[in-house]
Amino acid sequence: MPTAIVTGGAIRIGRAMALHLARKGFDIALLYHSSATTSEETIQEIRLQGVQCRGYAGDLRKLDEAESFIGKVLQDFDNVELLVNSAANFIQENIEQTRLETLVDTLNLNLMAPYLLMREYKRKVNKGLIVNILDERVARTVPTFAVYSVSKVALKHLTELAAVEWGESVRVNGIAPGLILPPQGAPPDYLEKAAKNVPTRTHGNMNDLLKALDYLMENQFVNGEILFVDGGARRTADGELQ
Ligand SMILES: NC(=O)c1ccc[n+]([C@@H]2O[C@H](COP(=O)([O-])OP(=O)(O)OC[C@H]3O[C@@H](n4cnc5c(N)ncnc54)[C@H](OP(=O)(O)O)[C@@H]3O)[C@@H](O)[C@H]2O)c1
């Protein structure tokens, strides 16, 4: 069976993608950080789909851990075909407010770790598909989550560069979600209120993202594409949707 590597696979979007891939017959190598208990539940649920799943604890802010992760997975799984880079932080600090810790952690976790994971995937796996989870903010200029936006814009560019450099052996694409899940700890009416700023006046759901993932997996001629799943939010004026 083919194996998919999913970072941030224990909870929320990463979890939904890992479970979806398991239902499609992928064995799953799931990287988690702080969600140890939840990752155990996710892993059990994935195994119920009849596939192998193994969890790996790791802190992707530590670049040596990021660099060695693909090698570790390959000791356990020999037919890796997909890497989904979903792990990220999302810290609300504009440029002036940005703490040094936020700057370093965010660039390490959201950009440098995916960079190293992608490089190692190319060097050691050299087939299949990489999908980087971005954000519709990459198309706009909203400074409220400043380093986050910088990291995702750079990851978008990296996605496009890698698609050109590696297209013959590894396709590389991105998914740029818009309003899908409320930030953790947000009030219950968050999505409903925020949806008023989206051109469709709706929010998306997990299924919308899973369909985007399916499309990127199934269409072998799509490479270097950034699939926006955002109800058109990226087309709204900067500042309209914070
Ligand atoms: N939610 C949305 O509507 C939305 C919109 C646009 C873009 N996105 C993007 O979609 C992706 C998933 O979003 P989400 O909302 O599901 O994420 P989330 O709830 O914020 O979860 C963050 C994920 O990153 C992992 N992570 C955090 N710090 C880590 C570290 N130091 N090392 C390794 N892993 C770490 C977490 O693992 P643990 O829980 O194990 O610590 C968790 O799985 C992200 O790339 C995000 O930017 C989401």
PDBQT file of the ligand as one rigid body, heavy atoms in Angstrom, charges set to zero:
ROOT
HETATM    1  N1  LIG A 301      -8.378  26.554  10.066  1.00  0.00    +0.000 N 
HETATM    2  C1  LIG A 301      -8.556  27.217   8.932  1.00  0.00    +0.000 C 
HETATM    3  O1  LIG A 301      -9.683  27.580   8.563  1.00  0.00    +0.000 OA
HETATM    4  C2  LIG A 301      -7.345  27.525   8.061  1.00  0.00    +0.000 A 
HETATM    5  C3  LIG A 301      -7.428  28.593   7.153  1.00  0.00    +0.000 A 
HETATM    6  C4  LIG A 301      -6.345  28.864   6.352  1.00  0.00    +0.000 A 
HETATM    7  C5  LIG A 301      -5.193  28.078   6.425  1.00  0.00    +0.000 A 
HETATM    8  N2  LIG A 301      -5.138  27.054   7.313  1.00  0.00    +0.000 N 
HETATM    9  C6  LIG A 301      -3.912  26.235   7.345  1.00  0.00    +0.000 C 
HETATM   10  O2  LIG A 301      -4.286  24.867   7.429  1.00  0.00    +0.000 OA
HETATM   11  C7  LIG A 301      -3.347  24.143   8.225  1.00  0.00    +0.000 C 
HETATM   12  C8  LIG A 301      -4.065  23.425   9.356  1.00  0.00    +0.000 C 
HETATM   13  O3  LIG A 301      -4.832  24.376  10.049  1.00  0.00    +0.000 OA
HETATM   14  P1  LIG A 301      -5.571  24.022  11.429  1.00  0.00    +0.000 P 
HETATM   15  O4  LIG A 301      -6.459  25.166  11.728  1.00  0.00    +0.000 OA
HETATM   16  O5  LIG A 301      -6.106  22.647  11.378  1.00  0.00    +0.000 OA
HETATM   17  O6  LIG A 301      -4.301  24.046  12.400  1.00  0.00    +0.000 OA
HETATM   18  P2  LIG A 301      -4.307  24.193  14.003  1.00  0.00    +0.000 P 
HETATM   19  O7  LIG A 301      -5.594  23.757  14.580  1.00  0.00    +0.000 OA
HETATM   20  O8  LIG A 301      -3.796  25.554  14.315  1.00  0.00    +0.000 OA
HETATM   21  O9  LIG A 301      -3.227  23.117  14.408  1.00  0.00    +0.000 OA
HETATM   22  C9  LIG A 301      -1.887  23.341  14.220  1.00  0.00    +0.000 C 
HETATM   23  C10 LIG A 301      -1.250  22.030  13.830  1.00  0.00    +0.000 C 
HETATM   24  O10 LIG A 301       0.154  22.255  13.732  1.00  0.00    +0.000 OA
HETATM   25  C11 LIG A 301       0.835  21.346  14.594  1.00  0.00    +0.000 C 
HETATM   26  N3  LIG A 301       1.968  22.012  15.236  1.00  0.00    +0.000 N 
HETATM   27  C12 LIG A 301       1.939  23.159  15.959  1.00  0.00    +0.000 A 
HETATM   28  N4  LIG A 301       3.170  23.425  16.440  1.00  0.00    +0.000 NA
HETATM   29  C13 LIG A 301       3.979  22.406  16.024  1.00  0.00    +0.000 A 
HETATM   30  C14 LIG A 301       5.344  22.100  16.215  1.00  0.00    +0.000 A 
HETATM   31  N5  LIG A 301       6.144  22.907  16.923  1.00  0.00    +0.000 N 
HETATM   32  N6  LIG A 301       5.847  20.981  15.634  1.00  0.00    +0.000 NA
HETATM   33  C15 LIG A 301       5.050  20.154  14.906  1.00  0.00    +0.000 A 
HETATM   34  N7  LIG A 301       3.731  20.379  14.707  1.00  0.00    +0.000 NA
HETATM   35  C16 LIG A 301       3.208  21.498  15.260  1.00  0.00    +0.000 A 
HETATM   36  C17 LIG A 301      -0.173  20.955  15.666  1.00  0.00    +0.000 C 
HETATM   37  O11 LIG A 301       0.181  19.695  16.199  1.00  0.00    +0.000 OA
HETATM   38  P3  LIG A 301      -0.162  19.342  17.747  1.00  0.00    +0.000 P 
HETATM   39  O12 LIG A 301      -1.624  19.659  17.938  1.00  0.00    +0.000 OA
HETATM   40  O13 LIG A 301       0.182  17.899  17.877  1.00  0.00    +0.000 OA
HETATM   41  O14 LIG A 301       0.726  20.220  18.600  1.00  0.00    +0.000 OA
HETATM   42  C18 LIG A 301      -1.473  20.948  14.881  1.00  0.00    +0.000 C 
HETATM   43  O15 LIG A 301      -1.654  19.705  14.252  1.00  0.00    +0.000 OA
HETATM   44  C19 LIG A 301      -2.325  25.158   8.688  1.00  0.00    +0.000 C 
HETATM   45  O16 LIG A 301      -1.219  25.118   7.821  1.00  0.00    +0.000 OA
HETATM   46  C20 LIG A 301      -3.058  26.488   8.563  1.00  0.00    +0.000 C 
HETATM   47  O17 LIG A 301      -2.183  27.572   8.377  1.00  0.00    +0.000 OA
HETATM   48  C21 LIG A 301      -6.183  26.769   8.147  1.00  0.00    +0.000 A 
ENDROOT
TORSDOF 0
